[in-house]
Amino acid sequence: MINKGNIRGNVSIVMFLFLLTSFVSCKKEVVEPDGSTDERSVYLDDEFENKVRDSIWYYYKVVSLWQDMILPKTSSINLIDRRNYLRDNYTQYFETGEDVLEHLMAQTKTSSNGSNYDWYSFIDRKGVISGELQDGITSSYGMWLLFLSETSNDPAYLYVRSVDKNSSVYAAGIRRGDRIVSIDGKTNLDFTSQELENFKTIDEFLLSSKATLGIEPPSGSPFTKEIVSTSFNIDPVLDDRVIEYKGKKVGYLAFDSFVDVNGSNGMKGQFDDIFDEFEDAGINELVVDLRYNGGGATNTAEYLVNRIAPASANGDIMYTYDVNPVLKGWGWLDEGEEFGPVKIVKNGNLNLTRVYFLVTDGTASASELLMNSLKAHMTVYMIGVYGVANNQQVSLRTYGKPVGFFGINIVNEDIQLYASSFKTFNKNKEGNYFDGMIPNAHVWEFENFRDFGDPQETMLAAALEHIAPSPKAKIASAGTTKEVPAVSKSIKSFDKSPIRHGMFKYKKD
């Protein structure tokens, strides 16, 4: 029989919901067009990798939400405990653990459009996840870039989308909205030139240890700075302030990842100070900017629900889980267990009736969990953005990740498997937003490309306009479609952070 204690013993302290974007590179194709395993080659020379491959198949079969799609059949699941069963029948035909996982996810085909249910699971061989989200430490430039053009016919140039306040880039005076005109003397940084070289210059820069940038700020004189990629303490808070607007006191909080409030990173103290300031100021409206927030620790989502939800929600359901039948049969959904119902424990004195969220199609996972949990207890108003398709504006949804992971150590403590293992639902049993959550209204994000917290920045201005409307509001209801106007639009974003688009659940003490 499958050892429940073995599974529980391998569940890491961290448990998350996460989008795979950076970890899985292109691997040797091992899946035939009909989905069967390619058995023409056998890989058994590396015993360590043999164990990695066997462990990935084993744990994925046990914990995956789509367990019934993975061989052996669920009715024969105990076969995987037989010595060498997985290796003899499946894993010997794959070169690496990543190849095994890619094959397993490919088996989770939908019946509607043929895509995978699971394209989120991943393997972390470097401990990046726990380092960034629990300890709050990363090694990078701490900057994120994007191409922008004024219209479909204009060149798209490279701009700074956001900067971490503890990074060397921030110390060099580089800010959101600055245009990068050169990298180590190279000036061919427009979209067309970079597309021809498959963005090699930019990718090599983001992976380098130091570089010299030519910067053209929106105002002021151009300058040149050398920057270095270093280890630093992550500060996910992009801006926080109280805005006086037409007689209203509006709290504004922008942050780009759910760094764990229970970790050793000081995140809880920082959030405590921000919300205490909001309470002391007596805010009567709140805007939470999650436009670039792909998620993180569920502990942090829970903390924020407890601070934002009205007092009437205290003790009520925040969210519940669903897991596969095997884990359900082990009692994992029972009250008080790891995946038992999560309830609201109201923290602080905010007693708002509504909250605004600024979102994009990159807003994912723990961000969506936060919004979905709150919408059952108060008015949640989401302001989203337009995209472009066939030179027409389209109303974008949030990313759509109602599923999550918990980390499982495989072979040793340096390698963890994050297999999609649970779904979340709010008090009203709302979830399954695989196609994304639908914002209430949309704007062109870069129509007025200003820094976070500037009341004239497009998305924040839209929220303020809804809070206290002027005769001519610059905000459109969801679903409006028309020709692309002559305003700045994003062409392509560069995001090398491995914790983007993730919701990670940590084990309870």
Secondary structure as GFF3:
##gff-version 3
##sequence-region A 1 509
A	DSSP	alpha_helix	4	10	.	.	.	ID=ss1
A	DSSP	beta_strand	16	18	.	.	.	ID=ss2
A	DSSP	alpha_helix	47	63	.	.	.	ID=ss3
A	DSSP	three_ten_helix	67	69	.	.	.	ID=ss4
A	DSSP	three_ten_helix	74	81	.	.	.	ID=ss5
A	DSSP	alpha_helix	85	89	.	.	.	ID=ss6
A	DSSP	three_ten_helix	91	93	.	.	.	ID=ss7
A	DSSP	alpha_helix	97	106	.	.	.	ID=ss8
A	DSSP	beta_strand	122	124	.	.	.	ID=ss9
A	DSSP	alpha_helix	128	133	.	.	.	ID=ss10
A	DSSP	beta_strand	137	140	.	.	.	ID=ss11
A	DSSP	beta_strand	143	149	.	.	.	ID=ss12
A	DSSP	beta_strand	157	163	.	.	.	ID=ss13
A	DSSP	alpha_helix	168	171	.	.	.	ID=ss14
A	DSSP	beta_strand	179	183	.	.	.	ID=ss15
A	DSSP	alpha_helix	191	196	.	.	.	ID=ss16
A	DSSP	alpha_helix	200	206	.	.	.	ID=ss17
A	DSSP	beta_strand	210	216	.	.	.	ID=ss18
A	DSSP	beta_strand	223	228	.	.	.	ID=ss19
A	DSSP	beta_strand	230	233	.	.	.	ID=ss20
A	DSSP	beta_strand	237	245	.	.	.	ID=ss21
A	DSSP	beta_strand	248	255	.	.	.	ID=ss22
A	DSSP	alpha_helix	267	281	.	.	.	ID=ss23
A	DSSP	beta_strand	285	289	.	.	.	ID=ss24
A	DSSP	beta_strand	295	297	.	.	.	ID=ss25
A	DSSP	alpha_helix	298	308	.	.	.	ID=ss26
A	DSSP	three_ten_helix	311	313	.	.	.	ID=ss27
A	DSSP	beta_strand	317	322	.	.	.	ID=ss28
A	DSSP	alpha_helix	325	329	.	.	.	ID=ss29
A	DSSP	beta_strand	342	343	.	.	.	ID=ss30
A	DSSP	beta_strand	354	358	.	.	.	ID=ss31
A	DSSP	alpha_helix	366	374	.	.	.	ID=ss32
A	DSSP	beta_strand	379	389	.	.	.	ID=ss33
A	DSSP	beta_strand	392	395	.	.	.	ID=ss34
A	DSSP	beta_strand	403	404	.	.	.	ID=ss35
A	DSSP	beta_strand	407	409	.	.	.	ID=ss36
A	DSSP	beta_strand	416	418	.	.	.	ID=ss37
A	DSSP	beta_strand	422	426	.	.	.	ID=ss38
A	DSSP	beta_strand	441	443	.	.	.	ID=ss39
A	DSSP	three_ten_helix	445	448	.	.	.	ID=ss40
A	DSSP	alpha_helix	458	467	.	.	.	ID=ss41
A	DSSP	beta_strand	476	477	.	.	.	ID=ss42
A	DSSP	beta_strand	489	494	.	.	.	ID=ss43
A	DSSP	beta_strand	502	504	.	.	.	ID=ss44
###
